[in-house]
């Protein structure tokens, strides 16, 4: 076999993702945040979602892991939940004051880590990398959707 499986885009992206996750986690943990919480924190901060089902969809995770993450975030004082008056079975999720106050420093730390990881890349190369990764994610989402539809 001529191809090196360890040089495929999938493997290299996996290594890069794990590296970014380690870097981000090391910088977020002292601030009281976790890298896995980022989509939820951003969605809540930007007003993109406030219900568990919407947060799960935004973060691209299933409901049970989202419920577990929200329980941990509530325990750690990052979010607070209030009953939805229109639907007693669901709740409204919001960032606590402490989380809102800590977000700017966390975001700064993440951007700094990204800049450091892209040392030696031109702005154009960094932009192209982002564009390529977005296209790749779209392709992977389409494949997953098609495979899910064919199983149903």
Chimera marker file (.cmm) of the C-alpha trace (Angstrom):
<marker_set name="trace">
<marker id="1" x="0.000" y="0.000" z="0.000" r="1" g="1" b="0" radius="0.5"/>
<marker id="2" x="1.519" y="3.283" z="-1.147" r="1" g="1" b="0" radius="0.5"/>
<marker id="3" x="-0.631" y="5.614" z="0.915" r="1" g="1" b="0" radius="0.5"/>
<marker id="4" x="0.322" y="6.500" z="4.466" r="1" g="1" b="0" radius="0.5"/>
<marker id="5" x="-2.831" y="6.363" z="6.600" r="1" g="1" b="0" radius="0.5"/>
<marker id="6" x="-1.114" y="8.590" z="9.170" r="1" g="1" b="0" radius="0.5"/>
<marker id="7" x="-0.809" y="11.345" z="6.539" r="1" g="1" b="0" radius="0.5"/>
<marker id="8" x="-4.484" y="11.418" z="5.600" r="1" g="1" b="0" radius="0.5"/>
<marker id="9" x="-6.493" y="14.577" z="6.251" r="1" g="1" b="0" radius="0.5"/>
<marker id="10" x="-8.721" y="12.736" z="8.712" r="1" g="1" b="0" radius="0.5"/>
<marker id="11" x="-5.823" y="11.593" z="10.875" r="1" g="1" b="0" radius="0.5"/>
<marker id="12" x="-3.965" y="14.917" z="10.705" r="1" g="1" b="0" radius="0.5"/>
<marker id="13" x="-7.105" y="16.888" z="11.547" r="1" g="1" b="0" radius="0.5"/>
<marker id="14" x="-7.730" y="14.542" z="14.464" r="1" g="1" b="0" radius="0.5"/>
<marker id="15" x="-4.209" y="15.190" z="15.777" r="1" g="1" b="0" radius="0.5"/>
<marker id="16" x="-4.656" y="18.948" z="15.329" r="1" g="1" b="0" radius="0.5"/>
<marker id="17" x="-8.037" y="18.852" z="17.082" r="1" g="1" b="0" radius="0.5"/>
<marker id="18" x="-6.592" y="16.988" z="20.050" r="1" g="1" b="0" radius="0.5"/>
<marker id="19" x="-3.698" y="19.463" z="20.193" r="1" g="1" b="0" radius="0.5"/>
<marker id="20" x="-6.067" y="22.425" z="20.129" r="1" g="1" b="0" radius="0.5"/>
<marker id="21" x="-8.248" y="20.778" z="22.778" r="1" g="1" b="0" radius="0.5"/>
<marker id="22" x="-5.254" y="20.243" z="25.103" r="1" g="1" b="0" radius="0.5"/>
<marker id="23" x="-4.052" y="23.815" z="24.563" r="1" g="1" b="0" radius="0.5"/>
<marker id="24" x="-7.514" y="25.288" z="25.085" r="1" g="1" b="0" radius="0.5"/>
<marker id="25" x="-8.222" y="23.141" z="28.136" r="1" g="1" b="0" radius="0.5"/>
<marker id="26" x="-4.949" y="24.168" z="29.787" r="1" g="1" b="0" radius="0.5"/>
<marker id="27" x="-5.847" y="27.821" z="29.321" r="1" g="1" b="0" radius="0.5"/>
<marker id="28" x="-9.544" y="27.598" z="30.158" r="1" g="1" b="0" radius="0.5"/>
<marker id="29" x="-9.345" y="25.372" z="33.239" r="1" g="1" b="0" radius="0.5"/>
<marker id="30" x="-7.716" y="28.021" z="35.461" r="1" g="1" b="0" radius="0.5"/>
<marker id="31" x="-10.549" y="30.372" z="34.443" r="1" g="1" b="0" radius="0.5"/>
<marker id="32" x="-13.207" y="27.865" z="35.511" r="1" g="1" b="0" radius="0.5"/>
<marker id="33" x="-14.266" y="26.754" z="32.031" r="1" g="1" b="0" radius="0.5"/>
<marker id="34" x="-13.852" y="23.586" z="29.986" r="1" g="1" b="0" radius="0.5"/>
<marker id="35" x="-13.258" y="23.310" z="26.263" r="1" g="1" b="0" radius="0.5"/>
<marker id="36" x="-16.302" y="21.051" z="25.838" r="1" g="1" b="0" radius="0.5"/>
<marker id="37" x="-18.478" y="23.800" z="27.295" r="1" g="1" b="0" radius="0.5"/>
<marker id="38" x="-17.485" y="26.336" z="24.643" r="1" g="1" b="0" radius="0.5"/>
<marker id="39" x="-20.422" y="25.859" z="22.258" r="1" g="1" b="0" radius="0.5"/>
<marker id="40" x="-22.893" y="26.177" z="25.144" r="1" g="1" b="0" radius="0.5"/>
<marker id="41" x="-21.155" y="29.214" z="26.602" r="1" g="1" b="0" radius="0.5"/>
<marker id="42" x="-21.017" y="30.953" z="23.210" r="1" g="1" b="0" radius="0.5"/>
<marker id="43" x="-24.636" y="30.103" z="22.368" r="1" g="1" b="0" radius="0.5"/>
<marker id="44" x="-25.833" y="31.466" z="25.697" r="1" g="1" b="0" radius="0.5"/>
<marker id="45" x="-23.626" y="34.547" z="25.510" r="1" g="1" b="0" radius="0.5"/>
<marker id="46" x="-24.770" y="35.383" z="21.979" r="1" g="1" b="0" radius="0.5"/>
<marker id="47" x="-28.428" y="34.587" z="22.596" r="1" g="1" b="0" radius="0.5"/>
<marker id="48" x="-28.444" y="31.817" z="19.963" r="1" g="1" b="0" radius="0.5"/>
<marker id="49" x="-30.113" y="29.309" z="22.277" r="1" g="1" b="0" radius="0.5"/>
<marker id="50" x="-31.476" y="29.020" z="25.790" r="1" g="1" b="0" radius="0.5"/>
<marker id="51" x="-33.342" y="25.690" z="25.843" r="1" g="1" b="0" radius="0.5"/>
<marker id="52" x="-31.529" y="22.380" z="26.301" r="1" g="1" b="0" radius="0.5"/>
<marker id="53" x="-32.732" y="20.969" z="22.961" r="1" g="1" b="0" radius="0.5"/>
<marker id="54" x="-31.551" y="24.098" z="21.125" r="1" g="1" b="0" radius="0.5"/>
<marker id="55" x="-28.197" y="24.043" z="22.916" r="1" g="1" b="0" radius="0.5"/>
<marker id="56" x="-27.756" y="20.376" z="21.971" r="1" g="1" b="0" radius="0.5"/>
<marker id="57" x="-28.516" y="21.171" z="18.341" r="1" g="1" b="0" radius="0.5"/>
<marker id="58" x="-26.171" y="24.190" z="18.371" r="1" g="1" b="0" radius="0.5"/>
<marker id="59" x="-23.358" y="22.184" z="19.983" r="1" g="1" b="0" radius="0.5"/>
<marker id="60" x="-24.033" y="19.178" z="17.723" r="1" g="1" b="0" radius="0.5"/>
<marker id="61" x="-24.421" y="16.722" z="20.581" r="1" g="1" b="0" radius="0.5"/>
<marker id="62" x="-27.214" y="14.404" z="21.642" r="1" g="1" b="0" radius="0.5"/>
<marker id="63" x="-29.650" y="15.303" z="24.419" r="1" g="1" b="0" radius="0.5"/>
<marker id="64" x="-28.298" y="12.972" z="27.172" r="1" g="1" b="0" radius="0.5"/>
<marker id="65" x="-24.710" y="14.301" z="27.040" r="1" g="1" b="0" radius="0.5"/>
<marker id="66" x="-26.055" y="17.870" z="26.886" r="1" g="1" b="0" radius="0.5"/>
<marker id="67" x="-28.182" y="17.229" z="29.990" r="1" g="1" b="0" radius="0.5"/>
<marker id="68" x="-25.100" y="15.920" z="31.803" r="1" g="1" b="0" radius="0.5"/>
<marker id="69" x="-22.989" y="18.885" z="30.710" r="1" g="1" b="0" radius="0.5"/>
<marker id="70" x="-25.642" y="21.374" z="31.811" r="1" g="1" b="0" radius="0.5"/>
<marker id="71" x="-25.912" y="19.646" z="35.193" r="1" g="1" b="0" radius="0.5"/>
<marker id="72" x="-22.139" y="19.970" z="35.668" r="1" g="1" b="0" radius="0.5"/>
<marker id="73" x="-22.168" y="23.588" z="34.500" r="1" g="1" b="0" radius="0.5"/>
<marker id="74" x="-24.981" y="24.370" z="36.929" r="1" g="1" b="0" radius="0.5"/>
<marker id="75" x="-23.093" y="22.630" z="39.753" r="1" g="1" b="0" radius="0.5"/>
<marker id="76" x="-19.983" y="24.668" z="38.873" r="1" g="1" b="0" radius="0.5"/>
<marker id="77" x="-21.908" y="27.940" z="38.935" r="1" g="1" b="0" radius="0.5"/>
<marker id="78" x="-21.644" y="28.686" z="35.201" r="1" g="1" b="0" radius="0.5"/>
<marker id="79" x="-25.338" y="28.510" z="34.332" r="1" g="1" b="0" radius="0.5"/>
<marker id="80" x="-28.669" y="28.843" z="36.032" r="1" g="1" b="0" radius="0.5"/>
<marker id="81" x="-31.930" y="27.299" z="34.935" r="1" g="1" b="0" radius="0.5"/>
<marker id="82" x="-35.425" y="28.660" z="35.360" r="1" g="1" b="0" radius="0.5"/>
<marker id="83" x="-38.676" y="26.953" z="34.443" r="1" g="1" b="0" radius="0.5"/>
<marker id="84" x="-40.180" y="27.971" z="31.120" r="1" g="1" b="0" radius="0.5"/>
<marker id="85" x="-43.576" y="29.446" z="32.050" r="1" g="1" b="0" radius="0.5"/>
<marker id="86" x="-45.021" y="28.369" z="28.690" r="1" g="1" b="0" radius="0.5"/>
<marker id="87" x="-43.827" y="24.764" z="29.050" r="1" g="1" b="0" radius="0.5"/>
<marker id="88" x="-43.303" y="23.419" z="32.569" r="1" g="1" b="0" radius="0.5"/>
<marker id="89" x="-41.285" y="20.470" z="31.232" r="1" g="1" b="0" radius="0.5"/>
<marker id="90" x="-38.489" y="22.633" z="29.847" r="1" g="1" b="0" radius="0.5"/>
<marker id="91" x="-36.277" y="25.268" z="31.340" r="1" g="1" b="0" radius="0.5"/>
<marker id="92" x="-34.555" y="28.431" z="30.256" r="1" g="1" b="0" radius="0.5"/>
<marker id="93" x="-30.753" y="28.285" z="30.601" r="1" g="1" b="0" radius="0.5"/>
<marker id="94" x="-28.677" y="31.429" z="31.187" r="1" g="1" b="0" radius="0.5"/>
<marker id="95" x="-25.107" y="32.252" z="32.071" r="1" g="1" b="0" radius="0.5"/>
<marker id="96" x="-24.461" y="33.255" z="35.651" r="1" g="1" b="0" radius="0.5"/>
<marker id="97" x="-22.899" y="36.612" z="36.406" r="1" g="1" b="0" radius="0.5"/>
<marker id="98" x="-19.605" y="34.855" z="37.163" r="1" g="1" b="0" radius="0.5"/>
<marker id="99" x="-19.606" y="33.107" z="33.775" r="1" g="1" b="0" radius="0.5"/>
<marker id="100" x="-20.490" y="36.313" z="31.917" r="1" g="1" b="0" radius="0.5"/>
<marker id="101" x="-17.677" y="38.130" z="33.686" r="1" g="1" b="0" radius="0.5"/>
<marker id="102" x="-15.165" y="35.358" z="32.956" r="1" g="1" b="0" radius="0.5"/>
<marker id="103" x="-15.988" y="34.945" z="29.270" r="1" g="1" b="0" radius="0.5"/>
<marker id="104" x="-13.923" y="37.880" z="27.921" r="1" g="1" b="0" radius="0.5"/>
<marker id="105" x="-10.718" y="36.549" z="29.503" r="1" g="1" b="0" radius="0.5"/>
<marker id="106" x="-11.498" y="33.022" z="28.259" r="1" g="1" b="0" radius="0.5"/>
<marker id="107" x="-12.121" y="34.256" z="24.728" r="1" g="1" b="0" radius="0.5"/>
<marker id="108" x="-8.894" y="36.259" z="24.799" r="1" g="1" b="0" radius="0.5"/>
<marker id="109" x="-6.988" y="33.146" z="25.943" r="1" g="1" b="0" radius="0.5"/>
<marker id="110" x="-8.512" y="31.064" z="23.137" r="1" g="1" b="0" radius="0.5"/>
<marker id="111" x="-7.690" y="33.611" z="20.442" r="1" g="1" b="0" radius="0.5"/>
<marker id="112" x="-4.140" y="33.868" z="21.779" r="1" g="1" b="0" radius="0.5"/>
<marker id="113" x="-3.760" y="30.087" z="21.605" r="1" g="1" b="0" radius="0.5"/>
<marker id="114" x="-5.029" y="30.074" z="18.030" r="1" g="1" b="0" radius="0.5"/>
<marker id="115" x="-2.567" y="32.818" z="17.058" r="1" g="1" b="0" radius="0.5"/>
<marker id="116" x="0.285" y="30.853" z="18.626" r="1" g="1" b="0" radius="0.5"/>
<marker id="117" x="-0.778" y="27.625" z="16.902" r="1" g="1" b="0" radius="0.5"/>
<marker id="118" x="-0.838" y="29.429" z="13.555" r="1" g="1" b="0" radius="0.5"/>
<marker id="119" x="2.641" y="30.913" z="13.952" r="1" g="1" b="0" radius="0.5"/>
<marker id="120" x="4.265" y="31.020" z="10.529" r="1" g="1" b="0" radius="0.5"/>
<marker id="121" x="0.927" y="31.140" z="8.698" r="1" g="1" b="0" radius="0.5"/>
<marker id="122" x="0.093" y="34.272" z="6.759" r="1" g="1" b="0" radius="0.5"/>
<marker id="123" x="-3.299" y="35.866" z="7.382" r="1" g="1" b="0" radius="0.5"/>
<marker id="124" x="-4.374" y="34.578" z="3.962" r="1" g="1" b="0" radius="0.5"/>
<marker id="125" x="-3.260" y="31.015" z="4.812" r="1" g="1" b="0" radius="0.5"/>
<marker id="126" x="-5.064" y="31.129" z="8.168" r="1" g="1" b="0" radius="0.5"/>
<marker id="127" x="-8.221" y="32.375" z="6.447" r="1" g="1" b="0" radius="0.5"/>
<marker id="128" x="-7.935" y="29.699" z="3.779" r="1" g="1" b="0" radius="0.5"/>
<marker id="129" x="-7.497" y="27.021" z="6.446" r="1" g="1" b="0" radius="0.5"/>
<marker id="130" x="-10.676" y="28.185" z="8.191" r="1" g="1" b="0" radius="0.5"/>
<marker id="131" x="-12.590" y="28.211" z="4.895" r="1" g="1" b="0" radius="0.5"/>
<marker id="132" x="-11.351" y="24.725" z="3.990" r="1" g="1" b="0" radius="0.5"/>
<marker id="133" x="-12.255" y="23.337" z="7.417" r="1" g="1" b="0" radius="0.5"/>
<marker id="134" x="-15.753" y="24.820" z="7.182" r="1" g="1" b="0" radius="0.5"/>
<marker id="135" x="-16.245" y="23.163" z="3.791" r="1" g="1" b="0" radius="0.5"/>
<marker id="136" x="-14.930" y="19.884" z="5.176" r="1" g="1" b="0" radius="0.5"/>
<marker id="137" x="-17.349" y="20.048" z="8.114" r="1" g="1" b="0" radius="0.5"/>
<marker id="138" x="-20.239" y="20.747" z="5.733" r="1" g="1" b="0" radius="0.5"/>
<marker id="139" x="-19.260" y="17.703" z="3.652" r="1" g="1" b="0" radius="0.5"/>
<marker id="140" x="-19.030" y="15.511" z="6.750" r="1" g="1" b="0" radius="0.5"/>
<marker id="141" x="-22.426" y="16.753" z="7.965" r="1" g="1" b="0" radius="0.5"/>
<marker id="142" x="-23.973" y="15.937" z="4.581" r="1" g="1" b="0" radius="0.5"/>
<marker id="143" x="-22.459" y="12.442" z="4.603" r="1" g="1" b="0" radius="0.5"/>
<marker id="144" x="-23.681" y="11.802" z="8.148" r="1" g="1" b="0" radius="0.5"/>
<marker id="145" x="-27.155" y="13.075" z="7.265" r="1" g="1" b="0" radius="0.5"/>
<marker id="146" x="-27.339" y="10.898" z="4.157" r="1" g="1" b="0" radius="0.5"/>
<marker id="147" x="-26.160" y="7.819" z="6.056" r="1" g="1" b="0" radius="0.5"/>
<marker id="148" x="-28.638" y="8.508" z="8.851" r="1" g="1" b="0" radius="0.5"/>
<marker id="149" x="-31.474" y="8.850" z="6.322" r="1" g="1" b="0" radius="0.5"/>
<marker id="150" x="-30.545" y="5.613" z="4.583" r="1" g="1" b="0" radius="0.5"/>
<marker id="151" x="-30.698" y="3.695" z="7.898" r="1" g="1" b="0" radius="0.5"/>
<marker id="152" x="-34.145" y="5.027" z="8.805" r="1" g="1" b="0" radius="0.5"/>
<link id1="1" id2="2" r="1" g="1" b="0" radius="0.2"/>
<link id1="2" id2="3" r="1" g="1" b="0" radius="0.2"/>
<link id1="3" id2="4" r="1" g="1" b="0" radius="0.2"/>
<link id1="4" id2="5" r="1" g="1" b="0" radius="0.2"/>
<link id1="5" id2="6" r="1" g="1" b="0" radius="0.2"/>
<link id1="6" id2="7" r="1" g="1" b="0" radius="0.2"/>
<link id1="7" id2="8" r="1" g="1" b="0" radius="0.2"/>
<link id1="8" id2="9" r="1" g="1" b="0" radius="0.2"/>
<link id1="9" id2="10" r="1" g="1" b="0" radius="0.2"/>
<link id1="10" id2="11" r="1" g="1" b="0" radius="0.2"/>
<link id1="11" id2="12" r="1" g="1" b="0" radius="0.2"/>
<link id1="12" id2="13" r="1" g="1" b="0" radius="0.2"/>
<link id1="13" id2="14" r="1" g="1" b="0" radius="0.2"/>
<link id1="14" id2="15" r="1" g="1" b="0" radius="0.2"/>
<link id1="15" id2="16" r="1" g="1" b="0" radius="0.2"/>
<link id1="16" id2="17" r="1" g="1" b="0" radius="0.2"/>
<link id1="17" id2="18" r="1" g="1" b="0" radius="0.2"/>
<link id1="18" id2="19" r="1" g="1" b="0" radius="0.2"/>
<link id1="19" id2="20" r="1" g="1" b="0" radius="0.2"/>
<link id1="20" id2="21" r="1" g="1" b="0" radius="0.2"/>
<link id1="21" id2="22" r="1" g="1" b="0" radius="0.2"/>
<link id1="22" id2="23" r="1" g="1" b="0" radius="0.2"/>
<link id1="23" id2="24" r="1" g="1" b="0" radius="0.2"/>
<link id1="24" id2="25" r="1" g="1" b="0" radius="0.2"/>
<link id1="25" id2="26" r="1" g="1" b="0" radius="0.2"/>
<link id1="26" id2="27" r="1" g="1" b="0" radius="0.2"/>
<link id1="27" id2="28" r="1" g="1" b="0" radius="0.2"/>
<link id1="28" id2="29" r="1" g="1" b="0" radius="0.2"/>
<link id1="29" id2="30" r="1" g="1" b="0" radius="0.2"/>
<link id1="30" id2="31" r="1" g="1" b="0" radius="0.2"/>
<link id1="31" id2="32" r="1" g="1" b="0" radius="0.2"/>
<link id1="32" id2="33" r="1" g="1" b="0" radius="0.2"/>
<link id1="33" id2="34" r="1" g="1" b="0" radius="0.2"/>
<link id1="34" id2="35" r="1" g="1" b="0" radius="0.2"/>
<link id1="35" id2="36" r="1" g="1" b="0" radius="0.2"/>
<link id1="36" id2="37" r="1" g="1" b="0" radius="0.2"/>
<link id1="37" id2="38" r="1" g="1" b="0" radius="0.2"/>
<link id1="38" id2="39" r="1" g="1" b="0" radius="0.2"/>
<link id1="39" id2="40" r="1" g="1" b="0" radius="0.2"/>
<link id1="40" id2="41" r="1" g="1" b="0" radius="0.2"/>
<link id1="41" id2="42" r="1" g="1" b="0" radius="0.2"/>
<link id1="42" id2="43" r="1" g="1" b="0" radius="0.2"/>
<link id1="43" id2="44" r="1" g="1" b="0" radius="0.2"/>
<link id1="44" id2="45" r="1" g="1" b="0" radius="0.2"/>
<link id1="45" id2="46" r="1" g="1" b="0" radius="0.2"/>
<link id1="46" id2="47" r="1" g="1" b="0" radius="0.2"/>
<link id1="47" id2="48" r="1" g="1" b="0" radius="0.2"/>
<link id1="48" id2="49" r="1" g="1" b="0" radius="0.2"/>
<link id1="49" id2="50" r="1" g="1" b="0" radius="0.2"/>
<link id1="50" id2="51" r="1" g="1" b="0" radius="0.2"/>
<link id1="51" id2="52" r="1" g="1" b="0" radius="0.2"/>
<link id1="52" id2="53" r="1" g="1" b="0" radius="0.2"/>
<link id1="53" id2="54" r="1" g="1" b="0" radius="0.2"/>
<link id1="54" id2="55" r="1" g="1" b="0" radius="0.2"/>
<link id1="55" id2="56" r="1" g="1" b="0" radius="0.2"/>
<link id1="56" id2="57" r="1" g="1" b="0" radius="0.2"/>
<link id1="57" id2="58" r="1" g="1" b="0" radius="0.2"/>
<link id1="58" id2="59" r="1" g="1" b="0" radius="0.2"/>
<link id1="59" id2="60" r="1" g="1" b="0" radius="0.2"/>
<link id1="60" id2="61" r="1" g="1" b="0" radius="0.2"/>
<link id1="61" id2="62" r="1" g="1" b="0" radius="0.2"/>
<link id1="62" id2="63" r="1" g="1" b="0" radius="0.2"/>
<link id1="63" id2="64" r="1" g="1" b="0" radius="0.2"/>
<link id1="64" id2="65" r="1" g="1" b="0" radius="0.2"/>
<link id1="65" id2="66" r="1" g="1" b="0" radius="0.2"/>
<link id1="66" id2="67" r="1" g="1" b="0" radius="0.2"/>
<link id1="67" id2="68" r="1" g="1" b="0" radius="0.2"/>
<link id1="68" id2="69" r="1" g="1" b="0" radius="0.2"/>
<link id1="69" id2="70" r="1" g="1" b="0" radius="0.2"/>
<link id1="70" id2="71" r="1" g="1" b="0" radius="0.2"/>
<link id1="71" id2="72" r="1" g="1" b="0" radius="0.2"/>
<link id1="72" id2="73" r="1" g="1" b="0" radius="0.2"/>
<link id1="73" id2="74" r="1" g="1" b="0" radius="0.2"/>
<link id1="74" id2="75" r="1" g="1" b="0" radius="0.2"/>
<link id1="75" id2="76" r="1" g="1" b="0" radius="0.2"/>
<link id1="76" id2="77" r="1" g="1" b="0" radius="0.2"/>
<link id1="77" id2="78" r="1" g="1" b="0" radius="0.2"/>
<link id1="78" id2="79" r="1" g="1" b="0" radius="0.2"/>
<link id1="79" id2="80" r="1" g="1" b="0" radius="0.2"/>
<link id1="80" id2="81" r="1" g="1" b="0" radius="0.2"/>
<link id1="81" id2="82" r="1" g="1" b="0" radius="0.2"/>
<link id1="82" id2="83" r="1" g="1" b="0" radius="0.2"/>
<link id1="83" id2="84" r="1" g="1" b="0" radius="0.2"/>
<link id1="84" id2="85" r="1" g="1" b="0" radius="0.2"/>
<link id1="85" id2="86" r="1" g="1" b="0" radius="0.2"/>
<link id1="86" id2="87" r="1" g="1" b="0" radius="0.2"/>
<link id1="87" id2="88" r="1" g="1" b="0" radius="0.2"/>
<link id1="88" id2="89" r="1" g="1" b="0" radius="0.2"/>
<link id1="89" id2="90" r="1" g="1" b="0" radius="0.2"/>
<link id1="90" id2="91" r="1" g="1" b="0" radius="0.2"/>
<link id1="91" id2="92" r="1" g="1" b="0" radius="0.2"/>
<link id1="92" id2="93" r="1" g="1" b="0" radius="0.2"/>
<link id1="93" id2="94" r="1" g="1" b="0" radius="0.2"/>
<link id1="94" id2="95" r="1" g="1" b="0" radius="0.2"/>
<link id1="95" id2="96" r="1" g="1" b="0" radius="0.2"/>
<link id1="96" id2="97" r="1" g="1" b="0" radius="0.2"/>
<link id1="97" id2="98" r="1" g="1" b="0" radius="0.2"/>
<link id1="98" id2="99" r="1" g="1" b="0" radius="0.2"/>
<link id1="99" id2="100" r="1" g="1" b="0" radius="0.2"/>
<link id1="100" id2="101" r="1" g="1" b="0" radius="0.2"/>
<link id1="101" id2="102" r="1" g="1" b="0" radius="0.2"/>
<link id1="102" id2="103" r="1" g="1" b="0" radius="0.2"/>
<link id1="103" id2="104" r="1" g="1" b="0" radius="0.2"/>
<link id1="104" id2="105" r="1" g="1" b="0" radius="0.2"/>
<link id1="105" id2="106" r="1" g="1" b="0" radius="0.2"/>
<link id1="106" id2="107" r="1" g="1" b="0" radius="0.2"/>
<link id1="107" id2="108" r="1" g="1" b="0" radius="0.2"/>
<link id1="108" id2="109" r="1" g="1" b="0" radius="0.2"/>
<link id1="109" id2="110" r="1" g="1" b="0" radius="0.2"/>
<link id1="110" id2="111" r="1" g="1" b="0" radius="0.2"/>
<link id1="111" id2="112" r="1" g="1" b="0" radius="0.2"/>
<link id1="112" id2="113" r="1" g="1" b="0" radius="0.2"/>
<link id1="113" id2="114" r="1" g="1" b="0" radius="0.2"/>
<link id1="114" id2="115" r="1" g="1" b="0" radius="0.2"/>
<link id1="115" id2="116" r="1" g="1" b="0" radius="0.2"/>
<link id1="116" id2="117" r="1" g="1" b="0" radius="0.2"/>
<link id1="117" id2="118" r="1" g="1" b="0" radius="0.2"/>
<link id1="118" id2="119" r="1" g="1" b="0" radius="0.2"/>
<link id1="119" id2="120" r="1" g="1" b="0" radius="0.2"/>
<link id1="120" id2="121" r="1" g="1" b="0" radius="0.2"/>
<link id1="121" id2="122" r="1" g="1" b="0" radius="0.2"/>
<link id1="122" id2="123" r="1" g="1" b="0" radius="0.2"/>
<link id1="123" id2="124" r="1" g="1" b="0" radius="0.2"/>
<link id1="124" id2="125" r="1" g="1" b="0" radius="0.2"/>
<link id1="125" id2="126" r="1" g="1" b="0" radius="0.2"/>
<link id1="126" id2="127" r="1" g="1" b="0" radius="0.2"/>
<link id1="127" id2="128" r="1" g="1" b="0" radius="0.2"/>
<link id1="128" id2="129" r="1" g="1" b="0" radius="0.2"/>
<link id1="129" id2="130" r="1" g="1" b="0" radius="0.2"/>
<link id1="130" id2="131" r="1" g="1" b="0" radius="0.2"/>
<link id1="131" id2="132" r="1" g="1" b="0" radius="0.2"/>
<link id1="132" id2="133" r="1" g="1" b="0" radius="0.2"/>
<link id1="133" id2="134" r="1" g="1" b="0" radius="0.2"/>
<link id1="134" id2="135" r="1" g="1" b="0" radius="0.2"/>
<link id1="135" id2="136" r="1" g="1" b="0" radius="0.2"/>
<link id1="136" id2="137" r="1" g="1" b="0" radius="0.2"/>
<link id1="137" id2="138" r="1" g="1" b="0" radius="0.2"/>
<link id1="138" id2="139" r="1" g="1" b="0" radius="0.2"/>
<link id1="139" id2="140" r="1" g="1" b="0" radius="0.2"/>
<link id1="140" id2="141" r="1" g="1" b="0" radius="0.2"/>
<link id1="141" id2="142" r="1" g="1" b="0" radius="0.2"/>
<link id1="142" id2="143" r="1" g="1" b="0" radius="0.2"/>
<link id1="143" id2="144" r="1" g="1" b="0" radius="0.2"/>
<link id1="144" id2="145" r="1" g="1" b="0" radius="0.2"/>
<link id1="145" id2="146" r="1" g="1" b="0" radius="0.2"/>
<link id1="146" id2="147" r="1" g="1" b="0" radius="0.2"/>
<link id1="147" id2="148" r="1" g="1" b="0" radius="0.2"/>
<link id1="148" id2="149" r="1" g="1" b="0" radius="0.2"/>
<link id1="149" id2="150" r="1" g="1" b="0" radius="0.2"/>
<link id1="150" id2="151" r="1" g="1" b="0" radius="0.2"/>
<link id1="151" id2="152" r="1" g="1" b="0" radius="0.2"/>
</marker_set>
